[in-house]
């Protein structure tokens, strides 16, 4: 009799667990938004707010815990006026604006862009019950970043000879910039964040997510925050 009750109890628990697991299905997420540069200081000061896009698949081994697989894309470009002035001042002692205003016939500009393709996998613990309408979650993931930098500059001052009053500059697309050390590279990184998932229909949810990304570059770690919104299928 006791054995029969035991098996009945196990059956009830098993069926209850199955019902609970069924409350959260694996899902596909597509979302996009803005990427805000944070560090190092040069990256933060001279880079515009970028774009961020993500495609993510989440599987749920348990109702309150997801495993994420993510492909992301970030795009950044520099603020032309700020960058050429800061770069010229660092190398020549004066800003690019100074040289223009003091009779040097140059028109300095910098069109510098970075494209980051990010492959990541991580975990997503939920802070709310599976049956709650609004879901809050945390997110942690490891990333592999493929970085492509595109340099296209015109008359960017790099050296001044006071004896001959001569200014040297560089011009070109993807030239060999000895003073700019970053090249195309593949770097590891990680991300930490949080978000909220809101129902928007019978089979569609909305997701809002913030993710703090760190790319482990050689000299200084580069970091940015992606703030995105999208849909969950």
Secondary structure, DSSP 8 states (H G I E B T S, - for coil): -HHHHHHHHHHHHHHHHHHHHTTS--EEEEEEEEEEEEESHHHHHHB--EEEEEEEEEEEEETTEEEEEEEEEEEEEB-HHHHHHHHHHHHHSS-HHHHHHTT-----EEEEEEEEEEEEEEEEEBSS-TT-SSEEEEEEEEEEEEEEEEEEEEEEEEEEETTTTEEEEEEEES---TT----SEEEEEEEEEEEEEEE-SSS-EEEEEEEEEEE--SSS-EEEEEEEEEEE-
